[in-house]
Amino acid sequence: MVASTYTVTGMTCGHCVNAVTEELSHLSGVSGVLVSLASGTAEVTSEAPLDRETVRAAVEEAGYQLV
């Protein structure tokens, strides 16, 4: 298992956290997602390293930006 932490900007509430969590959870190989509003981060656990552009696309689909 691989755990990667990403910085996400634009989140302001619990709905934001849920939207990012849902999009990242749908990525192939992802087994866990922990999004923190307080720190503005998303920790993603996956079977193998994820392509950063794939993660960026999922975060943008939710309406936020990957830094």
PDB file of N, CA, C and O in Angstrom, chain B, residues numbered from 101:
ATOM      1  N   MET B 101       0.836  -1.192   0.000  1.00  0.00           N
ATOM      2  CA  MET B 101       0.000   0.000   0.000  1.00  0.00           C
ATOM      3  C   MET B 101       0.879   1.254   0.000  1.00  0.00           C
ATOM      4  O   MET B 101       1.958   1.295   0.592  1.00  0.00           O
ATOM      5  N   VAL B 102       0.372   2.254  -0.682  1.00  0.00           N
ATOM      6  CA  VAL B 102       1.078   3.523  -0.794  1.00  0.00           C
ATOM      7  C   VAL B 102       0.168   4.623  -0.261  1.00  0.00           C
ATOM      8  O   VAL B 102      -0.999   4.705  -0.642  1.00  0.00           O
ATOM      9  N   ALA B 103       0.700   5.470   0.622  1.00  0.00           N
ATOM     10  CA  ALA B 103      -0.062   6.616   1.128  1.00  0.00           C
ATOM     11  C   ALA B 103       0.581   7.888   0.585  1.00  0.00           C
ATOM     12  O   ALA B 103       1.785   8.100   0.732  1.00  0.00           O
ATOM     13  N   SER B 104      -0.232   8.726  -0.039  1.00  0.00           N
ATOM     14  CA  SER B 104       0.247   9.989  -0.597  1.00  0.00           C
ATOM     15  C   SER B 104      -0.617  11.112  -0.064  1.00  0.00           C
ATOM     16  O   SER B 104      -1.832  10.966   0.074  1.00  0.00           O
ATOM     17  N   THR B 105       0.019  12.239   0.237  1.00  0.00           N
ATOM     18  CA  THR B 105      -0.714  13.397   0.737  1.00  0.00           C
ATOM     19  C   THR B 105      -0.641  14.515  -0.289  1.00  0.00           C
ATOM     20  O   THR B 105       0.429  14.833  -0.807  1.00  0.00           O
ATOM     21  N   TYR B 106      -1.792  15.104  -0.573  1.00  0.00           N
ATOM     22  CA  TYR B 106      -1.904  16.185  -1.554  1.00  0.00           C
ATOM     23  C   TYR B 106      -2.502  17.408  -0.877  1.00  0.00           C
ATOM     24  O   TYR B 106      -3.308  17.279   0.044  1.00  0.00           O
ATOM     25  N   THR B 107      -2.109  18.599  -1.330  1.00  0.00           N
ATOM     26  CA  THR B 107      -2.687  19.840  -0.831  1.00  0.00           C
ATOM     27  C   THR B 107      -3.809  20.263  -1.768  1.00  0.00           C
ATOM     28  O   THR B 107      -3.629  20.345  -2.983  1.00  0.00           O
ATOM     29  N   VAL B 108      -4.978  20.532  -1.175  1.00  0.00           N
ATOM     30  CA  VAL B 108      -6.167  20.909  -1.947  1.00  0.00           C
ATOM     31  C   VAL B 108      -6.598  22.299  -1.494  1.00  0.00           C
ATOM     32  O   VAL B 108      -6.736  22.553  -0.297  1.00  0.00           O
ATOM     33  N   THR B 109      -6.811  23.200  -2.458  1.00  0.00           N
ATOM     34  CA  THR B 109      -7.257  24.549  -2.111  1.00  0.00           C
ATOM     35  C   THR B 109      -8.709  24.749  -2.533  1.00  0.00           C
ATOM     36  O   THR B 109      -9.209  24.101  -3.452  1.00  0.00           O
ATOM     37  N   GLY B 110      -9.367  25.670  -1.829  1.00  0.00           N
ATOM     38  CA  GLY B 110     -10.738  26.033  -2.167  1.00  0.00           C
ATOM     39  C   GLY B 110     -11.794  25.395  -1.286  1.00  0.00           C
ATOM     40  O   GLY B 110     -12.967  25.754  -1.379  1.00  0.00           O
ATOM     41  N   MET B 111     -11.406  24.455  -0.431  1.00  0.00           N
ATOM     42  CA  MET B 111     -12.390  23.806   0.448  1.00  0.00           C
ATOM     43  C   MET B 111     -12.731  24.735   1.604  1.00  0.00           C
ATOM     44  O   MET B 111     -11.845  25.309   2.236  1.00  0.00           O
ATOM     45  N   THR B 112     -14.046  24.879   1.878  1.00  0.00           N
ATOM     46  CA  THR B 112     -14.463  25.784   2.954  1.00  0.00           C
ATOM     47  C   THR B 112     -15.425  25.152   3.948  1.00  0.00           C
ATOM     48  O   THR B 112     -15.739  25.760   4.972  1.00  0.00           O
ATOM     49  N   CYS B 113     -15.906  23.921   3.659  1.00  0.00           N
ATOM     50  CA  CYS B 113     -16.911  23.324   4.543  1.00  0.00           C
ATOM     51  C   CYS B 113     -16.921  21.801   4.413  1.00  0.00           C
ATOM     52  O   CYS B 113     -16.156  21.225   3.640  1.00  0.00           O
ATOM     53  N   GLY B 114     -17.784  21.176   5.170  1.00  0.00           N
ATOM     54  CA  GLY B 114     -17.905  19.729   5.152  1.00  0.00           C
ATOM     55  C   GLY B 114     -18.349  19.188   3.802  1.00  0.00           C
ATOM     56  O   GLY B 114     -17.936  18.102   3.397  1.00  0.00           O
ATOM     57  N   HIS B 115     -19.188  19.945   3.104  1.00  0.00           N
ATOM     58  CA  HIS B 115     -19.620  19.517   1.766  1.00  0.00           C
ATOM     59  C   HIS B 115     -18.411  19.409   0.835  1.00  0.00           C
ATOM     60  O   HIS B 115     -18.316  18.479   0.034  1.00  0.00           O
ATOM     61  N   CYS B 116     -17.502  20.358   0.947  1.00  0.00           N
ATOM     62  CA  CYS B 116     -16.279  20.350   0.133  1.00  0.00           C
ATOM     63  C   CYS B 116     -15.479  19.082   0.401  1.00  0.00           C
ATOM     64  O   CYS B 116     -15.027  18.411  -0.528  1.00  0.00           O
ATOM     65  N   VAL B 117     -15.311  18.766   1.669  1.00  0.00           N
ATOM     66  CA  VAL B 117     -14.574  17.564   2.071  1.00  0.00           C
ATOM     67  C   VAL B 117     -15.232  16.328   1.476  1.00  0.00           C
ATOM     68  O   VAL B 117     -14.550  15.452   0.944  1.00  0.00           O
ATOM     69  N   ASN B 118     -16.561  16.255   1.565  1.00  0.00           N
ATOM     70  CA  ASN B 118     -17.288  15.100   1.034  1.00  0.00           C
ATOM     71  C   ASN B 118     -17.130  14.981  -0.478  1.00  0.00           C
ATOM     72  O   ASN B 118     -16.977  13.876  -0.999  1.00  0.00           O
ATOM     73  N   ALA B 119     -17.166  16.108  -1.186  1.00  0.00           N
ATOM     74  CA  ALA B 119     -17.048  16.093  -2.638  1.00  0.00           C
ATOM     75  C   ALA B 119     -15.672  15.587  -3.069  1.00  0.00           C
ATOM     76  O   ALA B 119     -15.571  14.763  -3.978  1.00  0.00           O
ATOM     77  N   VAL B 120     -14.624  16.073  -2.429  1.00  0.00           N
ATOM     78  CA  VAL B 120     -13.264  15.642  -2.762  1.00  0.00           C
ATOM     79  C   VAL B 120     -13.079  14.168  -2.396  1.00  0.00           C
ATOM     80  O   VAL B 120     -12.499  13.400  -3.164  1.00  0.00           O
ATOM     81  N   THR B 121     -13.572  13.782  -1.225  1.00  0.00           N
ATOM     82  CA  THR B 121     -13.461  12.389  -0.790  1.00  0.00           C
ATOM     83  C   THR B 121     -14.127  11.459  -1.791  1.00  0.00           C
ATOM     84  O   THR B 121     -13.560  10.431  -2.163  1.00  0.00           O
ATOM     85  N   GLU B 122     -15.331  11.817  -2.227  1.00  0.00           N
ATOM     86  CA  GLU B 122     -16.076  10.972  -3.161  1.00  0.00           C
ATOM     87  C   GLU B 122     -15.337  10.813  -4.487  1.00  0.00           C
ATOM     88  O   GLU B 122     -15.215   9.701  -5.000  1.00  0.00           O
ATOM     89  N   GLU B 123     -14.846  11.918  -5.043  1.00  0.00           N
ATOM     90  CA  GLU B 123     -14.148  11.840  -6.331  1.00  0.00           C
ATOM     91  C   GLU B 123     -12.869  11.008  -6.225  1.00  0.00           C
ATOM     92  O   GLU B 123     -12.595  10.180  -7.094  1.00  0.00           O
ATOM     93  N   LEU B 124     -12.093  11.220  -5.175  1.00  0.00           N
ATOM     94  CA  LEU B 124     -10.847  10.474  -5.021  1.00  0.00           C
ATOM     95  C   LEU B 124     -11.108   9.000  -4.747  1.00  0.00           C
ATOM     96  O   LEU B 124     -10.332   8.142  -5.169  1.00  0.00           O
ATOM     97  N   SER B 125     -12.184   8.703  -4.051  1.00  0.00           N
ATOM     98  CA  SER B 125     -12.521   7.314  -3.728  1.00  0.00           C
ATOM     99  C   SER B 125     -12.834   6.496  -4.969  1.00  0.00           C
ATOM    100  O   SER B 125     -12.680   5.274  -4.966  1.00  0.00           O
ATOM    101  N   HIS B 126     -13.273   7.160  -6.028  1.00  0.00           N
ATOM    102  CA  HIS B 126     -13.632   6.459  -7.261  1.00  0.00           C
ATOM    103  C   HIS B 126     -12.442   6.130  -8.153  1.00  0.00           C
ATOM    104  O   HIS B 126     -12.598   5.422  -9.148  1.00  0.00           O
ATOM    105  N   LEU B 127     -11.255   6.632  -7.813  1.00  0.00           N
ATOM    106  CA  LEU B 127     -10.082   6.345  -8.635  1.00  0.00           C
ATOM    107  C   LEU B 127      -9.697   4.872  -8.500  1.00  0.00           C
ATOM    108  O   LEU B 127      -9.797   4.285  -7.422  1.00  0.00           O
ATOM    109  N   SER B 128      -9.264   4.300  -9.592  1.00  0.00           N
ATOM    110  CA  SER B 128      -8.869   2.894  -9.625  1.00  0.00           C
ATOM    111  C   SER B 128      -7.694   2.638  -8.679  1.00  0.00           C
ATOM    112  O   SER B 128      -6.690   3.350  -8.717  1.00  0.00           O
ATOM    113  N   GLY B 129      -7.831   1.619  -7.833  1.00  0.00           N
ATOM    114  CA  GLY B 129      -6.760   1.231  -6.925  1.00  0.00           C
ATOM    115  C   GLY B 129      -6.779   1.918  -5.576  1.00  0.00           C
ATOM    116  O   GLY B 129      -6.001   1.562  -4.690  1.00  0.00           O
ATOM    117  N   VAL B 130      -7.662   2.906  -5.402  1.00  0.00           N
ATOM    118  CA  VAL B 130      -7.718   3.645  -4.138  1.00  0.00           C
ATOM    119  C   VAL B 130      -8.467   2.817  -3.091  1.00  0.00           C
ATOM    120  O   VAL B 130      -9.574   2.336  -3.337  1.00  0.00           O
ATOM    121  N   SER B 131      -7.844   2.661  -1.923  1.00  0.00           N
ATOM    122  CA  SER B 131      -8.475   1.888  -0.854  1.00  0.00           C
ATOM    123  C   SER B 131      -8.908   2.762   0.318  1.00  0.00           C
ATOM    124  O   SER B 131      -9.679   2.321   1.169  1.00  0.00           O
ATOM    125  N   GLY B 132      -8.417   3.996   0.366  1.00  0.00           N
ATOM    126  CA  GLY B 132      -8.813   4.879   1.455  1.00  0.00           C
ATOM    127  C   GLY B 132      -8.515   6.331   1.144  1.00  0.00           C
ATOM    128  O   GLY B 132      -7.534   6.646   0.471  1.00  0.00           O
ATOM    129  N   VAL B 133      -9.376   7.219   1.643  1.00  0.00           N
ATOM    130  CA  VAL B 133      -9.199   8.662   1.450  1.00  0.00           C
ATOM    131  C   VAL B 133      -9.530   9.359   2.761  1.00  0.00           C
ATOM    132  O   VAL B 133     -10.568   9.092   3.368  1.00  0.00           O
ATOM    133  N   LEU B 134      -8.648  10.249   3.195  1.00  0.00           N
ATOM    134  CA  LEU B 134      -8.894  11.048   4.391  1.00  0.00           C
ATOM    135  C   LEU B 134      -8.623  12.503   4.029  1.00  0.00           C
ATOM    136  O   LEU B 134      -7.476  12.898   3.823  1.00  0.00           O
ATOM    137  N   VAL B 135      -9.687  13.293   3.954  1.00  0.00           N
ATOM    138  CA  VAL B 135      -9.567  14.701   3.580  1.00  0.00           C
ATOM    139  C   VAL B 135      -9.730  15.543   4.835  1.00  0.00           C
ATOM    140  O   VAL B 135     -10.670  15.347   5.605  1.00  0.00           O
ATOM    141  N   SER B 136      -8.810  16.484   5.039  1.00  0.00           N
ATOM    142  CA  SER B 136      -8.848  17.362   6.212  1.00  0.00           C
ATOM    143  C   SER B 136      -9.113  18.794   5.774  1.00  0.00           C
ATOM    144  O   SER B 136      -8.319  19.388   5.044  1.00  0.00           O
ATOM    145  N   LEU B 137     -10.226  19.339   6.220  1.00  0.00           N
ATOM    146  CA  LEU B 137     -10.551  20.736   5.941  1.00  0.00           C
ATOM    147  C   LEU B 137      -9.564  21.654   6.658  1.00  0.00           C
ATOM    148  O   LEU B 137      -9.120  22.654   6.094  1.00  0.00           O
ATOM    149  N   ALA B 138      -9.223  21.316   7.897  1.00  0.00           N
ATOM    150  CA  ALA B 138      -8.346  22.163   8.716  1.00  0.00           C
ATOM    151  C   ALA B 138      -6.963  22.339   8.091  1.00  0.00           C
ATOM    152  O   ALA B 138      -6.408  23.438   8.098  1.00  0.00           O
ATOM    153  N   SER B 139      -6.411  21.256   7.552  1.00  0.00           N
ATOM    154  CA  SER B 139      -5.062  21.346   6.978  1.00  0.00           C
ATOM    155  C   SER B 139      -5.082  21.517   5.463  1.00  0.00           C
ATOM    156  O   SER B 139      -4.044  21.782   4.855  1.00  0.00           O
ATOM    157  N   GLY B 140      -6.249  21.370   4.852  1.00  0.00           N
ATOM    158  CA  GLY B 140      -6.350  21.505   3.407  1.00  0.00           C
ATOM    159  C   GLY B 140      -5.620  20.406   2.660  1.00  0.00           C
ATOM    160  O   GLY B 140      -5.023  20.640   1.609  1.00  0.00           O
ATOM    161  N   THR B 141      -5.676  19.193   3.223  1.00  0.00           N
ATOM    162  CA  THR B 141      -4.966  18.079   2.600  1.00  0.00           C
ATOM    163  C   THR B 141      -5.900  16.899   2.343  1.00  0.00           C
ATOM    164  O   THR B 141      -6.966  16.761   2.943  1.00  0.00           O
ATOM    165  N   ALA B 142      -5.442  16.062   1.422  1.00  0.00           N
ATOM    166  CA  ALA B 142      -6.123  14.808   1.138  1.00  0.00           C
ATOM    167  C   ALA B 142      -5.068  13.714   1.193  1.00  0.00           C
ATOM    168  O   ALA B 142      -4.098  13.745   0.436  1.00  0.00           O
ATOM    169  N   GLU B 143      -5.254  12.748   2.086  1.00  0.00           N
ATOM    170  CA  GLU B 143      -4.352  11.608   2.160  1.00  0.00           C
ATOM    171  C   GLU B 143      -5.043  10.443   1.462  1.00  0.00           C
ATOM    172  O   GLU B 143      -6.146  10.040   1.832  1.00  0.00           O
ATOM    173  N   VAL B 144      -4.372   9.913   0.450  1.00  0.00           N
ATOM    174  CA  VAL B 144      -4.947   8.852  -0.366  1.00  0.00           C
ATOM    175  C   VAL B 144      -4.097   7.597  -0.218  1.00  0.00           C
ATOM    176  O   VAL B 144      -2.884   7.631  -0.426  1.00  0.00           O
ATOM    177  N   THR B 145      -4.739   6.496   0.140  1.00  0.00           N
ATOM    178  CA  THR B 145      -4.066   5.207   0.234  1.00  0.00           C
ATOM    179  C   THR B 145      -4.479   4.391  -0.978  1.00  0.00           C
ATOM    180  O   THR B 145      -5.662   4.263  -1.290  1.00  0.00           O
ATOM    181  N   SER B 146      -3.468   3.837  -1.658  1.00  0.00           N
ATOM    182  CA  SER B 146      -3.749   3.085  -2.877  1.00  0.00           C
ATOM    183  C   SER B 146      -2.828   1.876  -2.984  1.00  0.00           C
ATOM    184  O   SER B 146      -1.827   1.767  -2.276  1.00  0.00           O
ATOM    185  N   GLU B 147      -3.193   0.976  -3.884  1.00  0.00           N
ATOM    186  CA  GLU B 147      -2.417  -0.241  -4.089  1.00  0.00           C
ATOM    187  C   GLU B 147      -1.065   0.056  -4.723  1.00  0.00           C
ATOM    188  O   GLU B 147      -0.085  -0.637  -4.449  1.00  0.00           O
ATOM    189  N   ALA B 148      -1.005   1.075  -5.562  1.00  0.00           N
ATOM    190  CA  ALA B 148       0.215   1.482  -6.254  1.00  0.00           C
ATOM    191  C   ALA B 148       0.210   3.003  -6.336  1.00  0.00           C
ATOM    192  O   ALA B 148      -0.837   3.626  -6.157  1.00  0.00           O
ATOM    193  N   PRO B 149       1.370   3.612  -6.605  1.00  0.00           N
ATOM    194  CA  PRO B 149       1.401   5.073  -6.735  1.00  0.00           C
ATOM    195  C   PRO B 149       0.412   5.553  -7.800  1.00  0.00           C
ATOM    196  O   PRO B 149       0.263   4.932  -8.852  1.00  0.00           O
ATOM    197  N   LEU B 150      -0.259   6.669  -7.506  1.00  0.00           N
ATOM    198  CA  LEU B 150      -1.235   7.238  -8.440  1.00  0.00           C
ATOM    199  C   LEU B 150      -0.570   8.292  -9.309  1.00  0.00           C
ATOM    200  O   LEU B 150       0.347   8.985  -8.869  1.00  0.00           O
ATOM    201  N   ASP B 151      -1.036   8.408 -10.540  1.00  0.00           N
ATOM    202  CA  ASP B 151      -0.572   9.456 -11.427  1.00  0.00           C
ATOM    203  C   ASP B 151      -1.103  10.791 -10.905  1.00  0.00           C
ATOM    204  O   ASP B 151      -2.305  10.935 -10.680  1.00  0.00           O
ATOM    205  N   ARG B 152      -0.216  11.761 -10.714  1.00  0.00           N
ATOM    206  CA  ARG B 152      -0.609  13.052 -10.139  1.00  0.00           C
ATOM    207  C   ARG B 152      -1.686  13.739 -10.988  1.00  0.00           C
ATOM    208  O   ARG B 152      -2.584  14.383 -10.446  1.00  0.00           O
ATOM    209  N   GLU B 153      -1.599  13.605 -12.304  1.00  0.00           N
ATOM    210  CA  GLU B 153      -2.598  14.242 -13.169  1.00  0.00           C
ATOM    211  C   GLU B 153      -3.979  13.606 -13.007  1.00  0.00           C
ATOM    212  O   GLU B 153      -4.998  14.283 -13.150  1.00  0.00           O
ATOM    213  N   THR B 154      -4.010  12.319 -12.712  1.00  0.00           N
ATOM    214  CA  THR B 154      -5.277  11.635 -12.458  1.00  0.00           C
ATOM    215  C   THR B 154      -5.899  12.168 -11.170  1.00  0.00           C
ATOM    216  O   THR B 154      -7.105  12.407 -11.104  1.00  0.00           O
ATOM    217  N   VAL B 155      -5.066  12.353 -10.151  1.00  0.00           N
ATOM    218  CA  VAL B 155      -5.531  12.909  -8.881  1.00  0.00           C
ATOM    219  C   VAL B 155      -6.005  14.344  -9.093  1.00  0.00           C
ATOM    220  O   VAL B 155      -7.052  14.739  -8.580  1.00  0.00           O
ATOM    221  N   ARG B 156      -5.235  15.120  -9.848  1.00  0.00           N
ATOM    222  CA  ARG B 156      -5.602  16.514 -10.131  1.00  0.00           C
ATOM    223  C   ARG B 156      -6.965  16.574 -10.825  1.00  0.00           C
ATOM    224  O   ARG B 156      -7.806  17.401 -10.473  1.00  0.00           O
ATOM    225  N   ALA B 157      -7.180  15.710 -11.798  1.00  0.00           N
ATOM    226  CA  ALA B 157      -8.447  15.699 -12.533  1.00  0.00           C
ATOM    227  C   ALA B 157      -9.619  15.379 -11.606  1.00  0.00           C
ATOM    228  O   ALA B 157     -10.690  15.971 -11.733  1.00  0.00           O
ATOM    229  N   ALA B 158      -9.421  14.451 -10.679  1.00  0.00           N
ATOM    230  CA  ALA B 158     -10.494  14.091  -9.745  1.00  0.00           C
ATOM    231  C   ALA B 158     -10.816  15.256  -8.807  1.00  0.00           C
ATOM    232  O   ALA B 158     -11.984  15.540  -8.544  1.00  0.00           O
ATOM    233  N   VAL B 159      -9.784  15.923  -8.309  1.00  0.00           N
ATOM    234  CA  VAL B 159      -9.988  17.073  -7.413  1.00  0.00           C
ATOM    235  C   VAL B 159     -10.688  18.205  -8.169  1.00  0.00           C
ATOM    236  O   VAL B 159     -11.583  18.854  -7.628  1.00  0.00           O
ATOM    237  N   GLU B 160     -10.281  18.439  -9.415  1.00  0.00           N
ATOM    238  CA  GLU B 160     -10.905  19.491 -10.213  1.00  0.00           C
ATOM    239  C   GLU B 160     -12.349  19.137 -10.554  1.00  0.00           C
ATOM    240  O   GLU B 160     -13.201  20.022 -10.624  1.00  0.00           O
ATOM    241  N   GLU B 161     -12.632  17.859 -10.764  1.00  0.00           N
ATOM    242  CA  GLU B 161     -14.008  17.408 -11.027  1.00  0.00           C
ATOM    243  C   GLU B 161     -14.907  17.758  -9.831  1.00  0.00           C
ATOM    244  O   GLU B 161     -16.085  18.074  -9.995  1.00  0.00           O
ATOM    245  N   ALA B 162     -14.324  17.693  -8.632  1.00  0.00           N
ATOM    246  CA  ALA B 162     -15.074  18.032  -7.412  1.00  0.00           C
ATOM    247  C   ALA B 162     -15.228  19.548  -7.260  1.00  0.00           C
ATOM    248  O   ALA B 162     -16.025  20.012  -6.444  1.00  0.00           O
ATOM    249  N   GLY B 163     -14.462  20.324  -8.048  1.00  0.00           N
ATOM    250  CA  GLY B 163     -14.584  21.769  -8.006  1.00  0.00           C
ATOM    251  C   GLY B 163     -13.483  22.476  -7.230  1.00  0.00           C
ATOM    252  O   GLY B 163     -13.650  23.632  -6.841  1.00  0.00           O
ATOM    253  N   TYR B 164     -12.361  21.803  -6.999  1.00  0.00           N
ATOM    254  CA  TYR B 164     -11.275  22.373  -6.194  1.00  0.00           C
ATOM    255  C   TYR B 164      -9.962  22.249  -6.944  1.00  0.00           C
ATOM    256  O   TYR B 164      -9.921  21.704  -8.047  1.00  0.00           O
ATOM    257  N   GLN B 165      -8.900  22.746  -6.356  1.00  0.00           N
ATOM    258  CA  GLN B 165      -7.599  22.764  -7.021  1.00  0.00           C
ATOM    259  C   GLN B 165      -6.574  21.973  -6.237  1.00  0.00           C
ATOM    260  O   GLN B 165      -6.511  22.047  -5.009  1.00  0.00           O
ATOM    261  N   LEU B 166      -5.765  21.209  -6.972  1.00  0.00           N
ATOM    262  CA  LEU B 166      -4.636  20.498  -6.377  1.00  0.00           C
ATOM    263  C   LEU B 166      -3.427  21.405  -6.505  1.00  0.00           C
ATOM    264  O   LEU B 166      -3.139  21.907  -7.591  1.00  0.00           O
ATOM    265  N   VAL B 167      -2.718  21.620  -5.410  1.00  0.00           N
ATOM    266  CA  VAL B 167      -1.550  22.504  -5.428  1.00  0.00           C
ATOM    267  C   VAL B 167      -0.315  21.691  -5.778  1.00  0.00           C
ATOM    268  O   VAL B 167       0.785  22.239  -5.849  1.00  0.00           O
TER     269      VAL B 167
END
